[in-house]
Amino acid sequence: MTRLLRTGLVAWLLSFTLSLMAQVTTADLLGTVQDVTGAGVIGAKVTVTNLQTKDTRSVVTSETGDYTFTLLN
């Protein structure tokens, strides 16, 4: 019985370490560019800069003013 308990405890602890290794280290950023009336701005250039690495990425807003940056570090 103690061997079964010990095996179960080890399996339970391992499940936590495996989930920790699967954590994501990137982020997504999304938003909408609007004019003063609240309408989406089409074709606006949006730029994001990583202040540590100085890496810069730019996108252009959609027909509704939406933009999305994926997999940011």
PDB file of N, CA, C and O in Angstrom:
ATOM      1  N   MET A   1       0.814  -1.194   0.000  1.00  0.00           N
ATOM      2  CA  MET A   1       0.000   0.000   0.000  1.00  0.00           C
ATOM      3  C   MET A   1       0.858   1.258   0.000  1.00  0.00           C
ATOM      4  O   MET A   1       0.534   2.218  -0.700  1.00  0.00           O
ATOM      5  N   THR A   2       1.950   1.276   0.774  1.00  0.00           N
ATOM      6  CA  THR A   2       2.816   2.446   0.784  1.00  0.00           C
ATOM      7  C   THR A   2       3.499   2.648  -0.563  1.00  0.00           C
ATOM      8  O   THR A   2       3.729   3.782  -0.984  1.00  0.00           O
ATOM      9  N   ARG A   3       3.818   1.562  -1.229  1.00  0.00           N
ATOM     10  CA  ARG A   3       4.447   1.683  -2.546  1.00  0.00           C
ATOM     11  C   ARG A   3       3.469   2.311  -3.537  1.00  0.00           C
ATOM     12  O   ARG A   3       3.862   3.151  -4.346  1.00  0.00           O
ATOM     13  N   LEU A   4       2.220   1.917  -3.481  1.00  0.00           N
ATOM     14  CA  LEU A   4       1.195   2.486  -4.349  1.00  0.00           C
ATOM     15  C   LEU A   4       0.990   3.963  -4.035  1.00  0.00           C
ATOM     16  O   LEU A   4       0.845   4.778  -4.946  1.00  0.00           O
ATOM     17  N   LEU A   5       0.976   4.309  -2.759  1.00  0.00           N
ATOM     18  CA  LEU A   5       0.827   5.702  -2.347  1.00  0.00           C
ATOM     19  C   LEU A   5       2.009   6.536  -2.826  1.00  0.00           C
ATOM     20  O   LEU A   5       1.828   7.645  -3.329  1.00  0.00           O
ATOM     21  N   ARG A   6       3.204   6.008  -2.670  1.00  0.00           N
ATOM     22  CA  ARG A   6       4.410   6.715  -3.102  1.00  0.00           C
ATOM     23  C   ARG A   6       4.399   6.920  -4.619  1.00  0.00           C
ATOM     24  O   ARG A   6       4.736   8.003  -5.098  1.00  0.00           O
ATOM     25  N   THR A   7       4.019   5.903  -5.366  1.00  0.00           N
ATOM     26  CA  THR A   7       3.942   6.004  -6.824  1.00  0.00           C
ATOM     27  C   THR A   7       2.907   7.041  -7.240  1.00  0.00           C
ATOM     28  O   THR A   7       3.135   7.820  -8.165  1.00  0.00           O
ATOM     29  N   GLY A   8       1.780   7.046  -6.561  1.00  0.00           N
ATOM     30  CA  GLY A   8       0.743   8.034  -6.851  1.00  0.00           C
ATOM     31  C   GLY A   8       1.211   9.447  -6.565  1.00  0.00           C
ATOM     32  O   GLY A   8       0.928  10.365  -7.336  1.00  0.00           O
ATOM     33  N   LEU A   9       1.925   9.631  -5.460  1.00  0.00           N
ATOM     34  CA  LEU A   9       2.442  10.946  -5.098  1.00  0.00           C
ATOM     35  C   LEU A   9       3.461  11.434  -6.122  1.00  0.00           C
ATOM     36  O   LEU A   9       3.431  12.599  -6.518  1.00  0.00           O
ATOM     37  N   VAL A  10       4.348  10.570  -6.548  1.00  0.00           N
ATOM     38  CA  VAL A  10       5.343  10.935  -7.562  1.00  0.00           C
ATOM     39  C   VAL A  10       4.655  11.313  -8.872  1.00  0.00           C
ATOM     40  O   VAL A  10       5.027  12.301  -9.506  1.00  0.00           O
ATOM     41  N   ALA A  11       3.667  10.542  -9.275  1.00  0.00           N
ATOM     42  CA  ALA A  11       2.935  10.848 -10.509  1.00  0.00           C
ATOM     43  C   ALA A  11       2.223  12.185 -10.398  1.00  0.00           C
ATOM     44  O   ALA A  11       2.198  12.959 -11.356  1.00  0.00           O
ATOM     45  N   TRP A  12       1.652  12.458  -9.247  1.00  0.00           N
ATOM     46  CA  TRP A  12       0.957  13.727  -9.024  1.00  0.00           C
ATOM     47  C   TRP A  12       1.938  14.898  -9.100  1.00  0.00           C
ATOM     48  O   TRP A  12       1.635  15.913  -9.727  1.00  0.00           O
ATOM     49  N   LEU A  13       3.097  14.775  -8.476  1.00  0.00           N
ATOM     50  CA  LEU A  13       4.102  15.837  -8.519  1.00  0.00           C
ATOM     51  C   LEU A  13       4.642  16.048  -9.931  1.00  0.00           C
ATOM     52  O   LEU A  13       4.870  17.185 -10.342  1.00  0.00           O
ATOM     53  N   LEU A  14       4.845  14.972 -10.669  1.00  0.00           N
ATOM     54  CA  LEU A  14       5.327  15.093 -12.046  1.00  0.00           C
ATOM     55  C   LEU A  14       4.326  15.817 -12.934  1.00  0.00           C
ATOM     56  O   LEU A  14       4.720  16.513 -13.870  1.00  0.00           O
ATOM     57  N   SER A  15       3.054  15.663 -12.655  1.00  0.00           N
ATOM     58  CA  SER A  15       2.053  16.348 -13.475  1.00  0.00           C
ATOM     59  C   SER A  15       2.201  17.859 -13.361  1.00  0.00           C
ATOM     60  O   SER A  15       1.922  18.568 -14.329  1.00  0.00           O
ATOM     61  N   PHE A  16       2.628  18.374 -12.216  1.00  0.00           N
ATOM     62  CA  PHE A  16       2.840  19.806 -12.062  1.00  0.00           C
ATOM     63  C   PHE A  16       4.074  20.276 -12.824  1.00  0.00           C
ATOM     64  O   PHE A  16       4.046  21.339 -13.443  1.00  0.00           O
ATOM     65  N   THR A  17       5.146  19.508 -12.789  1.00  0.00           N
ATOM     66  CA  THR A  17       6.356  19.928 -13.493  1.00  0.00           C
ATOM     67  C   THR A  17       6.145  19.925 -14.997  1.00  0.00           C
ATOM     68  O   THR A  17       6.681  20.786 -15.693  1.00  0.00           O
ATOM     69  N   LEU A  18       5.382  18.983 -15.506  1.00  0.00           N
ATOM     70  CA  LEU A  18       5.116  18.955 -16.942  1.00  0.00           C
ATOM     71  C   LEU A  18       4.277  20.143 -17.366  1.00  0.00           C
ATOM     72  O   LEU A  18       4.496  20.687 -18.448  1.00  0.00           O
ATOM     73  N   SER A  19       3.322  20.564 -16.549  1.00  0.00           N
ATOM     74  CA  SER A  19       2.506  21.718 -16.909  1.00  0.00           C
ATOM     75  C   SER A  19       3.308  23.005 -16.813  1.00  0.00           C
ATOM     76  O   SER A  19       3.044  23.942 -17.567  1.00  0.00           O
ATOM     77  N   LEU A  20       4.271  23.080 -15.918  1.00  0.00           N
ATOM     78  CA  LEU A  20       5.111  24.268 -15.823  1.00  0.00           C
ATOM     79  C   LEU A  20       5.984  24.436 -17.058  1.00  0.00           C
ATOM     80  O   LEU A  20       6.236  25.560 -17.490  1.00  0.00           O
ATOM     81  N   MET A  21       6.443  23.337 -17.625  1.00  0.00           N
ATOM     82  CA  MET A  21       7.279  23.414 -18.814  1.00  0.00           C
ATOM     83  C   MET A  21       6.479  23.878 -20.024  1.00  0.00           C
ATOM     84  O   MET A  21       7.069  24.345 -20.999  1.00  0.00           O
ATOM     85  N   ALA A  22       5.180  23.767 -19.991  1.00  0.00           N
ATOM     86  CA  ALA A  22       4.345  24.116 -21.134  1.00  0.00           C
ATOM     87  C   ALA A  22       3.885  25.571 -21.103  1.00  0.00           C
ATOM     88  O   ALA A  22       3.081  25.969 -21.945  1.00  0.00           O
ATOM     89  N   GLN A  23       4.364  26.365 -20.171  1.00  0.00           N
ATOM     90  CA  GLN A  23       3.930  27.750 -20.078  1.00  0.00           C
ATOM     91  C   GLN A  23       4.435  28.552 -21.274  1.00  0.00           C
ATOM     92  O   GLN A  23       5.554  28.353 -21.746  1.00  0.00           O
ATOM     93  N   VAL A  24       3.604  29.446 -21.746  1.00  0.00           N
ATOM     94  CA  VAL A  24       3.912  30.262 -22.916  1.00  0.00           C
ATOM     95  C   VAL A  24       4.669  31.508 -22.476  1.00  0.00           C
ATOM     96  O   VAL A  24       4.325  32.122 -21.465  1.00  0.00           O
ATOM     97  N   THR A  25       5.702  31.885 -23.234  1.00  0.00           N
ATOM     98  CA  THR A  25       6.476  33.082 -22.907  1.00  0.00           C
ATOM     99  C   THR A  25       6.280  34.174 -23.942  1.00  0.00           C
ATOM    100  O   THR A  25       7.093  35.094 -24.029  1.00  0.00           O
ATOM    101  N   THR A  26       5.219  34.087 -24.725  1.00  0.00           N
ATOM    102  CA  THR A  26       4.902  35.113 -25.707  1.00  0.00           C
ATOM    103  C   THR A  26       3.519  35.671 -25.405  1.00  0.00           C
ATOM    104  O   THR A  26       2.770  35.117 -24.601  1.00  0.00           O
ATOM    105  N   ALA A  27       3.197  36.777 -26.063  1.00  0.00           N
ATOM    106  CA  ALA A  27       1.893  37.412 -25.853  1.00  0.00           C
ATOM    107  C   ALA A  27       1.336  37.894 -27.178  1.00  0.00           C
ATOM    108  O   ALA A  27       2.068  38.085 -28.149  1.00  0.00           O
ATOM    109  N   ASP A  28       0.044  38.084 -27.198  1.00  0.00           N
ATOM    110  CA  ASP A  28      -0.631  38.689 -28.339  1.00  0.00           C
ATOM    111  C   ASP A  28      -1.162  40.049 -27.898  1.00  0.00           C
ATOM    112  O   ASP A  28      -1.568  40.222 -26.748  1.00  0.00           O
ATOM    113  N   LEU A  29      -1.158  40.997 -28.805  1.00  0.00           N
ATOM    114  CA  LEU A  29      -1.661  42.339 -28.529  1.00  0.00           C
ATOM    115  C   LEU A  29      -2.640  42.695 -29.624  1.00  0.00           C
ATOM    116  O   LEU A  29      -2.316  42.603 -30.808  1.00  0.00           O
ATOM    117  N   LEU A  30      -3.834  43.100 -29.237  1.00  0.00           N
ATOM    118  CA  LEU A  30      -4.813  43.489 -30.241  1.00  0.00           C
ATOM    119  C   LEU A  30      -5.568  44.715 -29.761  1.00  0.00           C
ATOM    120  O   LEU A  30      -5.678  44.971 -28.562  1.00  0.00           O
ATOM    121  N   GLY A  31      -6.084  45.467 -30.721  1.00  0.00           N
ATOM    122  CA  GLY A  31      -6.810  46.685 -30.383  1.00  0.00           C
ATOM    123  C   GLY A  31      -7.483  47.266 -31.601  1.00  0.00           C
ATOM    124  O   GLY A  31      -7.522  46.651 -32.667  1.00  0.00           O
ATOM    125  N   THR A  32      -8.015  48.462 -31.426  1.00  0.00           N
ATOM    126  CA  THR A  32      -8.711  49.168 -32.494  1.00  0.00           C
ATOM    127  C   THR A  32      -8.273  50.621 -32.487  1.00  0.00           C
ATOM    128  O   THR A  32      -8.211  51.249 -31.430  1.00  0.00           O
ATOM    129  N   VAL A  33      -7.970  51.156 -33.658  1.00  0.00           N
ATOM    130  CA  VAL A  33      -7.676  52.578 -33.806  1.00  0.00           C
ATOM    131  C   VAL A  33      -8.970  53.253 -34.236  1.00  0.00           C
ATOM    132  O   VAL A  33      -9.589  52.863 -35.226  1.00  0.00           O
ATOM    133  N   GLN A  34      -9.378  54.285 -33.469  1.00  0.00           N
ATOM    134  CA  GLN A  34     -10.623  54.991 -33.762  1.00  0.00           C
ATOM    135  C   GLN A  34     -10.368  56.480 -33.914  1.00  0.00           C
ATOM    136  O   GLN A  34      -9.447  57.034 -33.313  1.00  0.00           O
ATOM    137  N   ASP A  35     -11.210  57.128 -34.739  1.00  0.00           N
ATOM    138  CA  ASP A  35     -11.148  58.583 -34.834  1.00  0.00           C
ATOM    139  C   ASP A  35     -12.006  59.181 -33.717  1.00  0.00           C
ATOM    140  O   ASP A  35     -12.542  58.446 -32.887  1.00  0.00           O
ATOM    141  N   VAL A  36     -12.138  60.515 -33.694  1.00  0.00           N
ATOM    142  CA  VAL A  36     -12.862  61.180 -32.609  1.00  0.00           C
ATOM    143  C   VAL A  36     -14.342  60.824 -32.573  1.00  0.00           C
ATOM    144  O   VAL A  36     -14.981  60.979 -31.532  1.00  0.00           O
ATOM    145  N   THR A  37     -14.900  60.353 -33.676  1.00  0.00           N
ATOM    146  CA  THR A  37     -16.309  59.956 -33.696  1.00  0.00           C
ATOM    147  C   THR A  37     -16.507  58.505 -33.264  1.00  0.00           C
ATOM    148  O   THR A  37     -17.642  58.057 -33.104  1.00  0.00           O
ATOM    149  N   GLY A  38     -15.418  57.772 -33.077  1.00  0.00           N
ATOM    150  CA  GLY A  38     -15.508  56.376 -32.682  1.00  0.00           C
ATOM    151  C   GLY A  38     -15.457  55.409 -33.846  1.00  0.00           C
ATOM    152  O   GLY A  38     -15.530  54.197 -33.647  1.00  0.00           O
ATOM    153  N   ALA A  39     -15.332  55.926 -35.061  1.00  0.00           N
ATOM    154  CA  ALA A  39     -15.244  55.062 -36.240  1.00  0.00           C
ATOM    155  C   ALA A  39     -13.834  54.491 -36.350  1.00  0.00           C
ATOM    156  O   ALA A  39     -12.859  55.160 -36.008  1.00  0.00           O
ATOM    157  N   GLY A  40     -13.731  53.252 -36.828  1.00  0.00           N
ATOM    158  CA  GLY A  40     -12.430  52.623 -37.013  1.00  0.00           C
ATOM    159  C   GLY A  40     -11.639  53.294 -38.120  1.00  0.00           C
ATOM    160  O   GLY A  40     -12.192  53.647 -39.161  1.00  0.00           O
ATOM    161  N   VAL A  41     -10.349  53.470 -37.895  1.00  0.00           N
ATOM    162  CA  VAL A  41      -9.465  54.094 -38.886  1.00  0.00           C
ATOM    163  C   VAL A  41      -8.870  52.993 -39.757  1.00  0.00           C
ATOM    164  O   VAL A  41      -8.179  52.103 -39.260  1.00  0.00           O
ATOM    165  N   ILE A  42      -9.141  53.057 -41.042  1.00  0.00           N
ATOM    166  CA  ILE A  42      -8.666  52.051 -41.998  1.00  0.00           C
ATOM    167  C   ILE A  42      -7.245  52.385 -42.431  1.00  0.00           C
ATOM    168  O   ILE A  42      -6.942  53.537 -42.741  1.00  0.00           O
ATOM    169  N   GLY A  43      -6.380  51.388 -42.453  1.00  0.00           N
ATOM    170  CA  GLY A  43      -5.040  51.554 -43.005  1.00  0.00           C
ATOM    171  C   GLY A  43      -4.064  52.322 -42.138  1.00  0.00           C
ATOM    172  O   GLY A  43      -3.039  52.783 -42.640  1.00  0.00           O
ATOM    173  N   ALA A  44      -4.344  52.476 -40.850  1.00  0.00           N
ATOM    174  CA  ALA A  44      -3.405  53.158 -39.957  1.00  0.00           C
ATOM    175  C   ALA A  44      -2.251  52.216 -39.623  1.00  0.00           C
ATOM    176  O   ALA A  44      -2.458  51.024 -39.392  1.00  0.00           O
ATOM    177  N   LYS A  45      -1.041  52.757 -39.599  1.00  0.00           N
ATOM    178  CA  LYS A  45       0.124  51.952 -39.243  1.00  0.00           C
ATOM    179  C   LYS A  45       0.292  51.972 -37.726  1.00  0.00           C
ATOM    180  O   LYS A  45       0.361  53.038 -37.114  1.00  0.00           O
ATOM    181  N   VAL A  46       0.357  50.776 -37.124  1.00  0.00           N
ATOM    182  CA  VAL A  46       0.545  50.633 -35.680  1.00  0.00           C
ATOM    183  C   VAL A  46       1.874  49.922 -35.466  1.00  0.00           C
ATOM    184  O   VAL A  46       2.140  48.888 -36.080  1.00  0.00           O
ATOM    185  N   THR A  47       2.709  50.481 -34.590  1.00  0.00           N
ATOM    186  CA  THR A  47       4.037  49.926 -34.347  1.00  0.00           C
ATOM    187  C   THR A  47       4.188  49.615 -32.865  1.00  0.00           C
ATOM    188  O   THR A  47       3.760  50.387 -32.007  1.00  0.00           O
ATOM    189  N   VAL A  48       4.801  48.477 -32.579  1.00  0.00           N
ATOM    190  CA  VAL A  48       5.106  48.083 -31.205  1.00  0.00           C
ATOM    191  C   VAL A  48       6.609  47.810 -31.128  1.00  0.00           C
ATOM    192  O   VAL A  48       7.194  47.226 -32.040  1.00  0.00           O
ATOM    193  N   THR A  49       7.227  48.248 -30.008  1.00  0.00           N
ATOM    194  CA  THR A  49       8.668  48.087 -29.835  1.00  0.00           C
ATOM    195  C   THR A  49       8.960  47.412 -28.505  1.00  0.00           C
ATOM    196  O   THR A  49       8.436  47.817 -27.468  1.00  0.00           O
ATOM    197  N   ASN A  50       9.805  46.375 -28.537  1.00  0.00           N
ATOM    198  CA  ASN A  50      10.296  45.740 -27.325  1.00  0.00           C
ATOM    199  C   ASN A  50      11.407  46.636 -26.784  1.00  0.00           C
ATOM    200  O   ASN A  50      12.441  46.797 -27.433  1.00  0.00           O
ATOM    201  N   LEU A  51      11.206  47.215 -25.616  1.00  0.00           N
ATOM    202  CA  LEU A  51      12.166  48.170 -25.077  1.00  0.00           C
ATOM    203  C   LEU A  51      13.493  47.532 -24.687  1.00  0.00           C
ATOM    204  O   LEU A  51      14.516  48.216 -24.648  1.00  0.00           O
ATOM    205  N   GLN A  52      13.493  46.233 -24.398  1.00  0.00           N
ATOM    206  CA  GLN A  52      14.740  45.557 -24.028  1.00  0.00           C
ATOM    207  C   GLN A  52      15.585  45.212 -25.244  1.00  0.00           C
ATOM    208  O   GLN A  52      16.798  45.421 -25.239  1.00  0.00           O
ATOM    209  N   THR A  53      14.947  44.682 -26.289  1.00  0.00           N
ATOM    210  CA  THR A  53      15.697  44.218 -27.460  1.00  0.00           C
ATOM    211  C   THR A  53      15.673  45.211 -28.614  1.00  0.00           C
ATOM    212  O   THR A  53      16.408  45.049 -29.588  1.00  0.00           O
ATOM    213  N   LYS A  54      14.837  46.235 -28.511  1.00  0.00           N
ATOM    214  CA  LYS A  54      14.646  47.239 -29.576  1.00  0.00           C
ATOM    215  C   LYS A  54      14.029  46.636 -30.835  1.00  0.00           C
ATOM    216  O   LYS A  54      14.035  47.266 -31.893  1.00  0.00           O
ATOM    217  N   ASP A  55      13.498  45.419 -30.726  1.00  0.00           N
ATOM    218  CA  ASP A  55      12.808  44.780 -31.844  1.00  0.00           C
ATOM    219  C   ASP A  55      11.510  45.538 -32.104  1.00  0.00           C
ATOM    220  O   ASP A  55      10.742  45.798 -31.177  1.00  0.00           O
ATOM    221  N   THR A  56      11.265  45.894 -33.373  1.00  0.00           N
ATOM    222  CA  THR A  56      10.086  46.668 -33.747  1.00  0.00           C
ATOM    223  C   THR A  56       9.274  45.900 -34.766  1.00  0.00           C
ATOM    224  O   THR A  56       9.820  45.332 -35.712  1.00  0.00           O
ATOM    225  N   ARG A  57       7.950  45.885 -34.569  1.00  0.00           N
ATOM    226  CA  ARG A  57       7.036  45.263 -35.526  1.00  0.00           C
ATOM    227  C   ARG A  57       5.909  46.237 -35.820  1.00  0.00           C
ATOM    228  O   ARG A  57       5.460  46.978 -34.945  1.00  0.00           O
ATOM    229  N   SER A  58       5.461  46.223 -37.072  1.00  0.00           N
ATOM    230  CA  SER A  58       4.375  47.108 -37.490  1.00  0.00           C
ATOM    231  C   SER A  58       3.308  46.316 -38.222  1.00  0.00           C
ATOM    232  O   SER A  58       3.595  45.323 -38.891  1.00  0.00           O
ATOM    233  N   VAL A  59       2.066  46.775 -38.084  1.00  0.00           N
ATOM    234  CA  VAL A  59       0.937  46.223 -38.830  1.00  0.00           C
ATOM    235  C   VAL A  59       0.074  47.389 -39.295  1.00  0.00           C
ATOM    236  O   VAL A  59       0.214  48.515 -38.819  1.00  0.00           O
ATOM    237  N   VAL A  60      -0.813  47.096 -40.226  1.00  0.00           N
ATOM    238  CA  VAL A  60      -1.759  48.093 -40.734  1.00  0.00           C
ATOM    239  C   VAL A  60      -3.151  47.664 -40.296  1.00  0.00           C
ATOM    240  O   VAL A  60      -3.493  46.483 -40.359  1.00  0.00           O
ATOM    241  N   THR A  61      -3.958  48.630 -39.849  1.00  0.00           N
ATOM    242  CA  THR A  61      -5.297  48.301 -39.366  1.00  0.00           C
ATOM    243  C   THR A  61      -6.198  47.819 -40.496  1.00  0.00           C
ATOM    244  O   THR A  61      -6.018  48.166 -41.664  1.00  0.00           O
ATOM    245  N   SER A  62      -7.170  47.009 -40.102  1.00  0.00           N
ATOM    246  CA  SER A  62      -8.119  46.419 -41.056  1.00  0.00           C
ATOM    247  C   SER A  62      -9.186  47.437 -41.450  1.00  0.00           C
ATOM    248  O   SER A  62      -9.119  48.608 -41.075  1.00  0.00           O
ATOM    249  N   GLU A  63     -10.166  46.968 -42.211  1.00  0.00           N
ATOM    250  CA  GLU A  63     -11.260  47.838 -42.654  1.00  0.00           C
ATOM    251  C   GLU A  63     -12.153  48.286 -41.496  1.00  0.00           C
ATOM    252  O   GLU A  63     -12.986  49.176 -41.666  1.00  0.00           O
ATOM    253  N   THR A  64     -11.984  47.677 -40.324  1.00  0.00           N
ATOM    254  CA  THR A  64     -12.732  48.109 -39.140  1.00  0.00           C
ATOM    255  C   THR A  64     -11.844  48.834 -38.127  1.00  0.00           C
ATOM    256  O   THR A  64     -12.306  49.215 -37.052  1.00  0.00           O
ATOM    257  N   GLY A  65     -10.565  49.022 -38.475  1.00  0.00           N
ATOM    258  CA  GLY A  65      -9.633  49.699 -37.578  1.00  0.00           C
ATOM    259  C   GLY A  65      -8.933  48.778 -36.604  1.00  0.00           C
ATOM    260  O   GLY A  65      -8.193  49.238 -35.736  1.00  0.00           O
ATOM    261  N   ASP A  66      -9.160  47.472 -36.738  1.00  0.00           N
ATOM    262  CA  ASP A  66      -8.562  46.505 -35.812  1.00  0.00           C
ATOM    263  C   ASP A  66      -7.133  46.153 -36.217  1.00  0.00           C
ATOM    264  O   ASP A  66      -6.786  46.164 -37.398  1.00  0.00           O
ATOM    265  N   TYR A  67      -6.314  45.841 -35.215  1.00  0.00           N
ATOM    266  CA  TYR A  67      -4.957  45.355 -35.461  1.00  0.00           C
ATOM    267  C   TYR A  67      -4.644  44.231 -34.487  1.00  0.00           C
ATOM    268  O   TYR A  67      -5.232  44.145 -33.408  1.00  0.00           O
ATOM    269  N   THR A  68      -3.705  43.366 -34.882  1.00  0.00           N
ATOM    270  CA  THR A  68      -3.285  42.246 -34.040  1.00  0.00           C
ATOM    271  C   THR A  68      -1.791  42.005 -34.217  1.00  0.00           C
ATOM    272  O   THR A  68      -1.290  41.908 -35.337  1.00  0.00           O
ATOM    273  N   PHE A  69      -1.094  41.910 -33.095  1.00  0.00           N
ATOM    274  CA  PHE A  69       0.295  41.459 -33.064  1.00  0.00           C
ATOM    275  C   PHE A  69       0.284  40.109 -32.360  1.00  0.00           C
ATOM    276  O   PHE A  69      -0.298  39.978 -31.283  1.00  0.00           O
ATOM    277  N   THR A  70       0.916  39.109 -32.952  1.00  0.00           N
ATOM    278  CA  THR A  70       0.959  37.786 -32.340  1.00  0.00           C
ATOM    279  C   THR A  70       2.393  37.398 -32.001  1.00  0.00           C
ATOM    280  O   THR A  70       3.347  37.874 -32.616  1.00  0.00           O
ATOM    281  N   LEU A  71       2.518  36.538 -31.028  1.00  0.00           N
ATOM    282  CA  LEU A  71       3.804  35.961 -30.611  1.00  0.00           C
ATOM    283  C   LEU A  71       4.849  37.021 -30.271  1.00  0.00           C
ATOM    284  O   LEU A  71       5.995  36.939 -30.714  1.00  0.00           O
ATOM    285  N   LEU A  72       4.445  38.008 -29.486  1.00  0.00           N
ATOM    286  CA  LEU A  72       5.389  39.028 -29.032  1.00  0.00           C
ATOM    287  C   LEU A  72       6.220  38.470 -27.885  1.00  0.00           C
ATOM    288  O   LEU A  72       5.708  37.738 -27.037  1.00  0.00           O
ATOM    289  N   ASN A  73       7.503  38.817 -27.862  1.00  0.00           N
ATOM    290  CA  ASN A  73       8.393  38.395 -26.772  1.00  0.00           C
ATOM    291  C   ASN A  73       8.508  39.503 -25.758  1.00  0.00           C
ATOM    292  O   ASN A  73       9.211  39.355 -24.759  1.00  0.00           O
TER     293      ASN A  73
END
